[in-house]
Amino acid sequence: MQRQKTSEGNIGKDLAKEESRESPKGAASGNQHTQVYMAKEISTGEIVALKKIRMDNEREGFPITAIREIKILKKLQHQNVIQLKEIVTSPGPEKDDQGKPDGNKYKGSIYMVFEYMDHDLTGLADRPGMRFTVPQIKCYMKQLLTGLHYCHVNQVLHRDIKGSNLLIDNEGNLKLADFGLARSFSSDHNGNLTNRVITLWYRPPELLLGATKYGPAVDMWSVGCIFAELLHGKPILPGKNEVDVF
């Protein structure tokens, strides 16, 4: 992931944005590119991460996917799940595209404020010569399974488990992140769910074959792919499309 300096004015009244990165989210993600910024809380000096909520294609208010993600994250409070601290806004531009004063106060940006994590699993694994030791793999897998078990007990499907969504700090703590495709479920739910979820390399066979009724097992397939990838040193089911993966 590339980081670049950026400037977009002040974020709210207590946060100053410092740098950004665009994270490709794969074929299944609702947002093909998620903009994530590092920022500092001015009053405390705490470093946080800002995830910009994309409003480009929204004509009728706040995006429903963002509402769902915020609702789920407010519900989940666990040491292996990323913490959503608050929602902040930045003011809109003072002038429109023609250089005229713009009085539309709703043109500003909206950000989700998260605790800051130093790395993601994919970024660490991609370092030249990097191979995780068996104790490291055990440590990461235990934390991943603990966090995911908590989500499932609270009836939340993540639906996008992959290395870039597993964040790790310098002390080795792992947290599940990016709940943009997550949704709540119940055992007596009979409605259909979309099968266009989970990045292709980590997508289970039932979704590849078009299943619309599924549960926590789809996340567990992705976890198995991560486990094998850590042991093998590279993704075990790469492919450009569904046929390649099969």
C-alpha positions in Angstrom: 0.0 0.0 0.0 1.4 3.4 -1.0 1.3 6.3 1.4 1.2 9.8 0.3 1.1 13.2 1.9 -2.2 15.0 1.6 -4.0 18.1 2.7 -7.8 18.6 2.9 -8.2 21.2 5.6 -9.0 20.4 9.2 -10.9 17.3 10.1 -13.5 18.3 12.7 -12.1 20.6 15.4 -9.9 18.1 17.2 -8.1 16.1 14.5 -5.4 17.0 12.0 -4.9 14.8 9.0 -1.3 13.9 8.2 -1.1 11.3 5.4 -3.2 8.9 3.4 -3.2 5.6 1.7 -5.5 3.9 -0.8 -6.1 0.3 -0.2 -7.4 -1.9 -3.1 -10.1 -4.0 -1.6 -10.4 -6.7 -4.2 -13.2 -7.9 -6.5 -15.7 -8.4 -3.8 -15.5 -5.2 -1.9 -18.2 -2.6 -2.0 -15.6 0.1 -2.2 -13.0 -0.7 -4.8 -10.6 1.8 -3.1 -10.9 2.8 0.5 -9.1 6.0 1.5 -7.5 5.6 5.0 -5.6 8.5 6.6 -3.3 8.8 9.6 -4.2 11.6 11.9 -3.4 13.1 15.3 -5.9 14.1 17.9 -4.7 17.6 18.7 -5.8 17.7 22.4 -4.2 14.4 23.4 -1.6 13.8 20.7 -3.1 10.3 20.0 -2.5 8.8 16.6 -5.7 7.5 14.9 -6.8 6.2 11.5 -9.5 7.9 9.5 -11.6 6.0 7.0 -13.3 8.3 4.5 -16.9 7.4 3.8 -17.4 7.6 0.1 -20.3 9.9 -0.9 -19.6 10.2 -4.6 -22.5 8.1 -5.9 -25.0 9.0 -3.1 -27.9 11.1 -4.2 -30.3 10.3 -1.4 -28.4 10.8 1.8 -26.0 8.7 3.8 -24.9 5.4 2.3 -26.7 2.4 3.7 -23.5 0.3 3.7 -21.8 2.8 5.9 -24.7 2.9 8.3 -24.6 -0.9 8.6 -20.8 -0.9 9.2 -21.1 1.8 11.9 -24.0 0.0 13.6 -22.1 -3.3 13.7 -18.8 -1.7 14.9 -20.6 0.1 17.7 -22.1 -3.3 18.8 -18.7 -5.1 18.8 -16.3 -4.4 21.7 -13.5 -6.9 21.8 -9.7 -6.8 22.0 -9.4 -8.5 18.6 -11.9 -6.3 16.8 -10.9 -2.8 15.6 -12.3 -0.1 17.8 -14.5 2.6 16.2 -13.9 5.7 18.3 -16.2 8.3 16.7 -17.5 9.9 13.5 -16.1 13.3 12.4 -16.7 15.6 9.5 -14.7 18.2 7.6 -16.1 21.4 6.2 -17.0 21.6 2.5 -15.1 23.8 0.1 -15.7 27.6 0.4 -16.0 27.8 -3.4 -17.6 25.6 -6.1 -16.0 24.4 -9.3 -16.5 27.7 -11.0 -14.7 29.6 -8.2 -18.0 31.1 -6.8 -18.8 31.0 -3.1 -20.4 27.7 -2.2 -22.9 27.9 0.7 -23.7 24.1 0.7 -22.6 23.0 4.1 -23.3 19.4 3.2 -20.5 19.0 0.8 -17.9 18.2 3.4 -16.4 14.8 4.0 -17.3 12.3 6.7 -14.8 10.0 8.4 -14.8 7.0 10.7 -12.2 7.4 13.4 -10.4 4.1 14.4 -7.6 3.2 16.7 -4.3 3.2 14.8 -2.6 -0.1 13.9 1.0 -0.2 12.6 0.7 -3.0 10.0 -1.6 -5.4 8.2 -0.9 -9.1 7.7 -0.5 -8.8 3.9 2.0 -5.9 4.2 4.1 -7.9 6.7 4.0 -11.1 4.7 5.1 -9.2 1.5 8.3 -8.0 2.9 11.3 -9.5 1.1 12.5 -12.7 2.8 9.7 -12.6 5.4 8.5 -16.0 6.7 6.5 -16.2 9.8 7.6 -18.7 12.5 5.3 -21.4 13.8 4.9 -19.6 17.1 4.0 -16.4 15.3 1.4 -18.2 13.1 -0.1 -19.8 16.2 -0.3 -16.4 17.9 -2.0 -14.6 15.0 -4.4 -17.5 14.3 -5.5 -17.7 17.9 -6.3 -13.9 17.9 -8.1 -14.2 14.5 -10.2 -17.1 15.7 -11.0 -15.4 19.0 -12.1 -12.2 17.4 -14.1 -14.0 14.7 -15.8 -16.3 17.3 -16.8 -13.1 19.2 -18.4 -11.7 16.0 -20.3 -15.0 15.3 -21.5 -15.2 18.9 -22.9 -11.7 18.4 -24.5 -12.8 15.1 -22.2 -10.9 12.8 -20.7 -12.2 9.5 -17.6 -10.4 8.5 -17.7 -11.6 4.8 -14.3 -10.2 3.9 -11.6 -12.0 5.9 -8.2 -11.5 4.1 -4.7 -10.5 5.1 -5.1 -6.8 4.4 -8.1 -6.7 6.8 -6.2 -8.2 9.6 -4.3 -5.3 11.4 -1.3 -5.9 13.7 0.5 -3.5 16.0 4.1 -3.5 16.9 3.4 -5.6 20.0 1.9 -8.4 17.9 -1.8 -7.7 18.7 -4.1 -8.6 15.8 -7.5 -7.0 15.2 -10.2 -7.7 12.6 -10.9 -4.6 10.6 -13.0 -3.4 7.6 -16.5 -4.4 8.3 -17.8 -2.8 5.1 -19.3 -6.1 3.8 -20.3 -7.4 7.2 -23.9 -7.9 8.2 -25.9 -9.3 11.1 -27.6 -12.7 10.8 -29.8 -14.9 12.8 -30.4 -18.7 12.9 -34.0 -18.3 11.9 -33.3 -15.9 9.0 -34.7 -17.4 5.8 -34.0 -14.5 3.5 -31.4 -14.6 0.7 -28.0 -13.0 1.1 -25.7 -11.8 -1.7 -23.0 -14.2 -2.8 -20.9 -11.3 -4.3 -18.9 -11.0 -1.0 -15.5 -12.1 0.2 -12.4 -11.4 -2.0 -12.1 -14.1 -4.7 -9.0 -15.9 -3.3 -10.8 -16.4 0.0 -14.3 -17.1 -1.2 -15.8 -20.5 -0.3 -17.1 -22.9 -3.0 -20.7 -22.5 -2.0 -20.6 -18.8 -2.8 -18.7 -19.4 -6.1 -21.5 -21.8 -7.0 -24.1 -19.1 -6.3 -25.5 -20.0 -2.8 -27.6 -17.3 -1.2 -28.2 -18.9 2.1 -25.2 -19.3 4.3 -23.8 -18.6 7.8 -20.5 -18.4 9.7 -18.9 -21.2 7.7 -18.1 -18.8 4.9 -15.8 -16.8 7.2 -14.2 -20.0 8.5 -13.2 -21.0 4.9 -11.5 -17.7 4.6 -9.7 -18.3 7.9 -8.5 -21.7 6.6 -7.1 -19.9 3.5 -5.2 -17.4 5.7 -3.8 -20.3 7.9 -2.6 -22.2 4.8 -1.2 -19.0 3.3 0.9 -18.2 6.5 2.3 -21.8 6.4 2.9 -21.9 2.7 4.2 -18.3 2.3 1.8 -17.3 -0.5 -1.9 -17.5 -1.3 -3.0 -21.1 -2.0 -6.0 -20.3 -4.3 -5.0 -17.4 -6.5 -7.1 -16.7 -9.6 -8.4 -13.9 -11.8 -12.0 -15.3 -11.9 -14.2 -18.0 -10.4 -13.0 -20.6 -12.9 -9.4 -20.0 -12.1 -10.1 -20.4 -8.4 -11.8 -23.7 -9.0 
